[in-house]
């Protein structure tokens, strides 16, 4: 067995201000071919100084401050692996679980892990971006609303924070049966972020217990600390159902869905994956955001929730620049994660490229609202939180009457001509021969027009981003054309004839891991103690990410916490396809994999008649409590009351 640390570095950037390539890195010292690489980098630096100068003189230099090409990334990555590593300091505090990334998967994973009693650290580059709604300012929808209710039934935080931030609520699919109706809420983007940060950083209760056992650190995870070796023993095992009493594990011989679930648990155990194992987690390497020091933090499990940051490249038109996403209300970008991608690649994980996009933000003061169709919020507003529903309460802003109206407009034939006429200005992607591999069920406006050429219009919903802002999100209108073309497209639509763009839309292309490399607990098969959740697993959407975060965080926390306390290994926490949409989501991912961004629909669930959004607590809360994931006494009391009421009414019907 050998101990190995591969740190990472910044990719090479062409800087608008400095017009030179800056390489910031911290890598292990290897001298082979170093002089050749330095010479190559020098040549590229000179070339790109000329490139930047030429663009600047023509007035064509991008308005963003960082630009990257894959040639630069590859050479910088090669160089990074061979340059001298700076000395690191070890953190004085170790953890059971480290969560990398503070998005929707990360926040759910961190809080789930903490609820199991595990000593948990959430690493984020910037605390101010915790709880950010990076794209659309809404939570829920068809299929997605079911996931939010299930997250809440397991005492996750998304539903409660959404209730506290919602300014427009609707139940989608009302014309159909209750099984496929999906709750959806429009968020005040600033309030959602504030409420999530209050919960994670300040311990403010939002109808749920404050978060204990959770630390948050501003740092960039550069790489993993690993012990390598074939069939190496894990430090945080999960038990095999065949190794525990049948009263605890269930009957493994049962046929049908229950037997399928027990098999999934067995295949998720430490014993089942020993032959695949090539390394085990012992922590992460991070760069402290404030001090810029390189820190090694020890843990027995790590959950990666990198979102769109894994070798992320942002694009507007033919401009390409390195980053995971733009900071809101800024041209600045958050840097991508390169070192983690290189390590996953080194261990043979099946990596691919996916893309997603976000539309331009519009100035609501320049919209002719009278030319659009109003879409008012429903009253009474149905909350996501089961506790709030048991109290008979509406979400707070709905109860106080602080709701907004959304509006509907549509594209037309003139819009479609512009979309197709300027298609040659769209980005060239890495995936699918330059076309990009984006979400089929949330397509760009170009994909809509191309795919449905017979249609002369597509709806767009204009969604205000908050109570105290004039910024409007045009749902359904993503398209990373140059900014002036985006403006022409919008101004061809009714009600938007004089609209102004606040920020242009852009696309992001990033690495993902085909989830067949994972078990049903979302632990990787080849690195023990490493869990993945969110867009790194090939999904799209806040809700899908949050659902995975709960499962990954729960299993990492249960396994690592038990190991730290010297207890016997716990059973995997796995949900069946007949128990939850979360079970459908994860089973689809790990058994079938995905080659495009995966989105949840009610049609994916063969047991959807019984998997309603309004019975998620009955289906899941008791099981969550049995596995140490649900700890809130009020939540359990509300479940008892509801179960007793149902039993009473069933008895009345029988008599």
TORZANU-418464 format. One record per residue (C-alpha): x negated, y negated, z. Coordinates in pm, whole numbers. Layout:
TORZANU-418464
       xx       yy       zz
        X        Y        Z
...
END
This chain:
TORZANU-418464
       xx       yy       zz
        0        0        0
     -129     -343      -82
       -9     -685       24
       47     -929     -258
      143    -1295     -287
      203    -1459     -623
      269    -1829     -581
      397    -2046     -860
      340    -2385    -1009
      496    -2663    -1195
      526    -2615    -1567
      355    -2859    -1798
      547    -3176    -1853
      521    -3445    -2117
      569    -3760    -1913
      730    -4067    -2065
      537    -4294    -1829
      198    -4130    -1821
      197    -3962    -2165
      -12    -3676    -2044
       42    -3325    -1921
       40    -3288    -1545
      -24    -2943    -1408
       55    -2901    -1040
        4    -2550     -922
     -105    -2325     -645
     -211    -1983     -781
     -444    -1701     -689
     -799    -1739     -810
     -887    -1531    -1112
    -1179    -1637    -1330
    -1119    -1419    -1635
    -1055    -1635    -1943
    -1019    -1945    -1727
    -1246    -2163    -1944
    -1059    -2059    -2256
     -727    -2151    -2096
     -857    -2487    -1978
     -976    -2564    -2330
     -638    -2464    -2474
     -456    -2682    -2224
     -681    -2977    -2307
     -599    -2944    -2675
     -226    -2933    -2597
     -258    -3233    -2368
     -422    -3439    -2646
     -160    -3321    -2896
      125    -3419    -2669
      -21    -3759    -2587
       -6    -3826    -2960
      344    -3676    -2974
      468    -3897    -2691
      300    -4207    -2837
      450    -4149    -3181
      800    -4105    -3038
      763    -4408    -2817
      655    -4627    -3108
      959    -4516    -3310
     1193    -4579    -3019
     1281    -4209    -3015
     1139    -4116    -2679
     1404    -3943    -2464
     1558    -4148    -2186
     1483    -3865    -1948
     1151    -3847    -1774
     1051    -3486    -1841
     1028    -3284    -2157
      905    -2927    -2188
      859    -2670    -2461
      828    -2296    -2422
      475    -2311    -2560
      384    -2535    -2267
      566    -2310    -2022
      392    -1995    -2140
       44    -2149    -2136
      102    -2326    -1806
      235    -2003    -1655
      -71    -1813    -1777
     -298    -2081    -1640
     -105    -2095    -1315
     -167    -1727    -1255
     -543    -1772    -1288
     -624    -2098    -1111
     -739    -2122     -754
     -472    -2092     -489
     -463    -2370     -232
     -480    -2260      129
     -143    -2194      283
      -11    -2225      632
      209    -1963      794
      536    -2069      950
      541    -2020     1326
      897    -1895     1300
     1010    -1580     1122
     1361    -1491     1012
     1571    -1187      936
     1714    -1337      617
     1598    -1620      391
     1847    -1761      142
     1690    -1935     -158
     1920    -2200     -305
     2194    -2418     -156
     2465    -2382     -421
     2794    -2198     -382
     2634    -1852     -368
     2367    -1977     -130
     2598    -2148      117
     2827    -1843      135
     2531    -1605      167
     2375    -1817      442
     2692    -1849      647
     2783    -1481      599
     2438    -1372      712
     2454    -1600     1014
     2797    -1464     1111
     2651    -1112     1132
     2409    -1240     1396
     2102    -1241     1172
     1843    -1517     1215
     1897    -1698      886
     1707    -1968      697
     1857    -2155      402
     1592    -2301      170
     1699    -2589      -52
     1492    -2842     -245
     1709    -3125     -120
     1960    -3119      165
     2152    -3401        0
     2258    -3167     -283
     2409    -2899      -56
     2771    -2844     -159
     2730    -3021     -491
     2996    -2947     -753
     2753    -2951    -1043
     3010    -2928    -1321
     3388    -2949    -1287
     3529    -3098     -966
     3775    -2816     -900
     3804    -2492     -706
     4023    -2193     -793
     4239    -2108    -1093
     4364    -1786    -1249
     4158    -1500    -1105
     3923    -1753     -947
     4184    -1859     -690
     4211    -1496     -581
     3835    -1493     -519
     3854    -1809     -305
     4132    -1660      -93
     3929    -1342      -49
     3620    -1540       48
     3834    -1716      308
     3977    -1385      432
     3618    -1281      508
     3566    -1614      693
     3370    -1772      411
     3355    -2149      392
     3464    -2237       37
     3840    -2229       98
     3834    -2440      413
     3598    -2699      265
     3814    -2712      -50
     4126    -2771      159
     3952    -3055      341
     3844    -3216       13
     4136    -3147     -221
     4315    -3437     -389
     4530    -3247     -643
     4680    -2900     -604
     4866    -2671     -842
     4964    -2306     -854
     4878    -2179    -1202
     5077    -1907    -1382
     5400    -1988    -1197
     5603    -1853    -1490
     5460    -1508    -1419
     5482    -1279    -1118
     5319    -1357     -782
     5038    -1106     -840
     4874    -1316    -1111
     4946    -1666     -981
     4628    -1857     -907
     4589    -2149     -663
     4376    -2435     -792
     4260    -2754     -625
     4102    -3068     -766
     3826    -3189     -534
     3699    -3527     -431
     3343    -3451     -532
     3180    -3669     -264
     3409    -3542        9
     3348    -3177      -80
     2973    -3228      -52
     3009    -3422      273
     3230    -3158      432
     2996    -2877      331
     2694    -3063      465
     2875    -3145      789
     2938    -2776      834
     2588    -2655      746
     2377    -2935      893
     2580    -3090     1172
     2788    -2800     1301
     3112    -2989     1242
     3406    -2751     1260
     3659    -2753      977
     3907    -2506     1118
     3635    -2241     1152
     3364    -2175     1406
     3047    -2378     1385
     2756    -2203     1218
     2513    -2044     1463
     2189    -1860     1379
     2138    -2082     1074
     1845    -2314     1001
     1819    -2529      688
     1481    -2631      547
     1396    -2864      260
     1150    -2667       52
     1108    -2518     -293
     1069    -2139     -295
      770    -2078     -518
      744    -1701     -492
      801    -1389     -286
      577    -1235      -21
      568     -865     -104
      416     -540       13
      368     -328     -298
      366       50     -335
      566      319     -508
      852      455     -293
      751      213      -15
      970      220      297
     1214      -68      338
     1196     -290      646
     1574     -343      655
     1748      -19      556
     2116       47      492
     2243      389      595
     2363      664      365
     2725      773      419
     2607     1132      432
     2382     1059      729
     2649      923      965
     2955     1070     1130
     3254     1115      903
     3466      906     1139
     3241      611     1065
     3165      674      700
     3494      810      575
     3554     1133      386
     3295     1149      109
     3483     1436      -59
     3793     1226     -125
     3884     1188     -490
     4002      877     -674
     3924      520     -580
     3828      599     -221
     3580      860     -342
     3442      610     -593
     3392      359     -312
     3211      609      -92
     2986      700     -384
     2904      330     -438
     2810      301      -71
     2589      609      -94
     2411      477     -404
     2351      149     -218
     2166      314       70
     1794      291      131
     1754      664       75
     1923      659     -266
     1684      399     -408
     1352      515     -269
     1234      657     -603
     1298      323     -778
     1121      113     -520
      795      -60     -611
      775     -322     -336
      944     -457      -26
     1015     -808       97
      814     -963      376
      899    -1330      315
      870    -1621       74
      612    -1875      -34
      751    -2227      -28
      640    -2586      -85
      769    -2819      184
      961    -3100       14
      837    -3366      254
      476    -3267      328
      406    -3084       -3
      231    -2819      204
      242    -2457       95
      409    -2246      363
      451    -1871      399
      770    -1780      585
      821    -1422      698
     1146    -1228      674
     1260     -873      604
     1523     -971      346
     1560    -1250       89
     1869    -1353     -110
     1792    -1535     -436
     2071    -1770     -548
     1880    -1972     -806
     2178    -2073    -1021
     2061    -2232    -1346
     1711    -2306    -1212
     1529    -1988    -1319
     1304    -2128    -1596
     1583    -2376    -1671
     1569    -2601    -1977
     1811    -2894    -2018
     1923    -3011    -2363
     2095    -3306    -2528
     2089    -3290    -2905
     1740    -3182    -3005
     1585    -3310    -2682
     1461    -3037    -2447
     1326    -3100    -2101
     1251    -2877    -1806
     1494    -2867    -1515
     1768    -2679    -1334
     2022    -2962    -1346
     2051    -3340    -1337
     2089    -3515    -1007
     2432    -3673     -999
     2444    -4040    -1099
     2082    -4023    -1208
     1861    -3943    -1505
     1632    -3754    -1267
     1629    -3376    -1287
     1569    -3109    -1025
     1267    -2897    -1125
     1313    -2538    -1239
     1193    -2223    -1065
      909    -2071    -1266
      714    -1862    -1015
     1015    -1656     -910
     1093    -1581    -1276
      736    -1466    -1336
      749    -1230    -1041
     1080    -1078    -1150
      933    -1036    -1496
      622     -870    -1355
      833     -611    -1174
     1019     -521    -1490
     1357     -675    -1412
     1579     -692    -1724
     1576    -1067    -1787
     1782    -1251    -2048
     1880    -1608    -2134
     2223    -1762    -2081
     2349    -2115    -2127
     2620    -2332    -1987
     2719    -2693    -2035
     2883    -2985    -1863
     3073    -3258    -2048
     3012    -3632    -2042
     3159    -3831    -1753
     3396    -4107    -1858
     3472    -4450    -1714
     3834    -4429    -1604
     3872    -4807    -1630
     3833    -4777    -2009
     4099    -4505    -2054
     4448    -4587    -2181
     4634    -4376    -1927
     4971    -4460    -2081
     4860    -4275    -2394
     4808    -3951    -2199
     5050    -3705    -2040
     5062    -3716    -1662
     4993    -3400    -1458
     5098    -3470    -1097
     4995    -3264     -798
     5243    -3015     -658
     5410    -3073     -322
     5402    -2906      -84
     5040    -2822     -161
     4944    -2461      -92
     4614    -2435       99
     4332    -2190       31
     4280    -2130      404
     4478    -1845      561
     4451    -2009      904
     4592    -2336      771
     4872    -2143      602
     4950    -1953      925
     4986    -2288     1102
     5226    -2407      835
     4994    -2694      738
     4923    -2855      405
     4566    -2953      316
     4494    -3276      509
     4482    -3521      217
     4804    -3375       79
     4968    -3407      421
     4867    -3773      439
     4979    -3843       81
     4629    -3914      -54
     4669    -3728     -382
     4587    -3825     -738
     4740    -3756    -1077
     4550    -3585    -1356
     4628    -3646    -1725
     4630    -3451    -2047
     4511    -3554    -2390
     4404    -3349    -2692
     4165    -3335    -2983
     4289    -3383    -3339
     4175    -3326    -3696
     3953    -3634    -3689
     3788    -3503    -3373
     3728    -3166    -3536
     3566    -3324    -3843
     3320    -3508    -3620
     3249    -3191    -3422
     3160    -2997    -3736
     2992    -3279    -3929
     2735    -3330    -3654
     2686    -2963    -3564
     2332    -2981    -3703
     2241    -3213    -3413
     2326    -2955    -3147
     2037    -2794    -2954
     1841    -2495    -3073
     1857    -2238    -2796
     1632    -1947    -2706
     1914    -1695    -2691
     2110    -1539    -2978
     1886    -1659    -3258
     1912    -2023    -3158
     2291    -2025    -3109
     2277    -1982    -2733
     2462    -1731    -2518
     2729    -1935    -2344
     3052    -1854    -2158
     3312    -1714    -2398
     3603    -1823    -2178
     3479    -2176    -2111
     3344    -2264    -2457
     3205    -2592    -2580
     3423    -2804    -2807
     3208    -2692    -3101
     3273    -2325    -3025
     3646    -2392    -2995
     3666    -2565    -3331
     3442    -2308    -3499
     3620    -2006    -3352
     3977    -2134    -3400
     3949    -2314    -3731
     4324    -2278    -3793
     4413    -2497    -3494
     4438    -2873    -3533
     4413    -2962    -3162
     4277    -2843    -2827
     4391    -2973    -2489
     4165    -3171    -2260
     4256    -3253    -1900
     4127    -3582    -1759
     4041    -3524    -1394
     3938    -3813    -1166
     3636    -3710     -958
     3751    -3868     -633
     3960    -4120     -445
     3690    -4388     -446
     3534    -4358     -791
     3629    -4453    -1146
     3444    -4154    -1296
     3659    -3903    -1483
     3576    -3545    -1581
     3714    -3449    -1930
     3782    -3078    -1880
     3732    -2869    -2193
     3508    -3115    -2377
     3152    -2998    -2314
     2922    -3047    -2612
     2555    -3153    -2590
     2552    -3377    -2896
     2339    -3693    -2889
     2512    -3949    -2668
     2629    -4170    -2955
     2798    -3870    -3121
     2964    -3770    -2794
     3110    -4121    -2778
     3247    -4099    -3133
     3411    -3765    -3055
     3583    -3896    -2743
     3701    -4216    -2910
     3879    -4012    -3178
     4121    -3881    -2911
     4448    -4037    -2798
     4408    -4257    -2492
     4030    -4263    -2530
     4001    -4504    -2823
     3801    -4755    -2614
     3648    -4519    -2360
     3293    -4565    -2235
     3061    -4283    -2129
     2907    -4311    -1784
     2671    -4015    -1834
     2633    -3793    -2141
     2704    -3422    -2128
     2420    -3172    -2154
     2353    -2798    -2170
     2121    -2588    -1957
     1966    -2257    -2061
     1819    -2033    -1792
     1701    -1683    -1708
     1930    -1423    -1552
     1883    -1066    -1434
     2108     -804    -1590
     2293     -686    -1277
     2257     -316    -1357
     1928     -364    -1169
     2133     -404     -849
     2333     -182     -617
     2689     -257     -500
     2542     -447     -204
     2361     -673     -457
     2024     -549     -334
     1774     -489     -613
     1676     -129     -674
     1305     -193     -730
     1226     -442     -449
     1363     -339     -109
     1521     -623       86
     1564     -849     -219
     1925     -946     -295
     2060    -1156     -583
     2384    -1355     -600
     2546    -1606     -834
     2445    -1711    -1182
     2118    -1520    -1157
     2341    -1211    -1187
     2497    -1333    -1513
     2820    -1485    -1383
     2969    -1828    -1439
     3174    -2033    -1194
     3163    -2152     -834
     3408    -1887     -717
     3226    -1590     -868
     2902    -1720     -715
     3056    -1766     -372
     3208    -1417     -377
     2871    -1259     -451
     2711    -1473     -184
     2940    -1331       85
     2854     -971       -7
     2480    -1028      -48
     2455    -1233      272
     2662     -985      471
     2453     -685      369
     2119     -863      405
     2223     -993      747
     2358     -662      873
     2053     -466      758
     1788     -715      873
     1965     -799     1197
     1997     -434     1295
     1629     -373     1215
     1522     -672     1428
     1734     -556     1723
     1610     -198     1693
     1957      -65     1614
     2040      214     1373
     2080      120     1008
     2433       -2      928
     2649      124      646
     2661      -87      328
     2945     -339      317
     3109     -266      -19
     3460     -352     -140
     3650     -121     -373
     3827     -214     -694
     4157     -137     -523
     4072     -361     -226
     3965     -691     -376
     3882     -893     -684
     3539     -922     -524
     3515     -546     -556
     3615     -564     -923
     3361     -840     -989
     3065     -658     -836
     3159     -315     -970
     3185     -457    -1322
     2848     -626    -1289
     2639     -344    -1144
     2793      -58    -1344
     2847     -223    -1682
     2606     -516    -1672
     2674     -825    -1877
     2531     -981    -2191
     2727    -1306    -2158
     2837    -1522    -1864
     3094    -1319    -1669
     3417    -1488    -1563
     3688    -1338    -1344
     4041    -1283    -1483
     4339    -1105    -1331
     4335     -875    -1636
     4003     -725    -1519
     4170     -573    -1209
     4361     -251    -1270
     4514     -281     -920
     4621     -643     -969
     4984     -583     -868
     4870     -526     -510
     4574     -768     -517
     4770    -1089     -478
     4618    -1417     -367
     4873    -1440      -85
     4777    -1108       81
     4399    -1136       81
     4390    -1160      461
     4590     -839      502
     4359     -660      262
     4022     -784      388
     4013     -962      723
     4032     -648      938
     3759     -481      735
     3545     -794      763
     3585     -789     1142
     3488     -421     1160
     3163     -505      978
     3081     -808     1195
     3163    -1060      922
     3484    -1206     1067
     3433    -1348     1416
     3696    -1623     1449
     3956    -1533     1718
     4223    -1756     1564
     4183    -1585     1228
     4223    -1242     1386
     4522    -1358     1593
     4688    -1496     1279
     4634    -1162     1107
     4784     -974     1404
     5089    -1199     1397
     5138    -1153     1024
     5094     -775     1037
     5342     -750     1323
     5592     -963     1134
     5560     -743      826
     5597     -425     1034
     5903     -570     1205
     6071     -658      875
     5990     -319      724
     6149     -151     1026
     6459     -368      988
     6491     -261      624
     6457      106      717
     6734       73      973
END
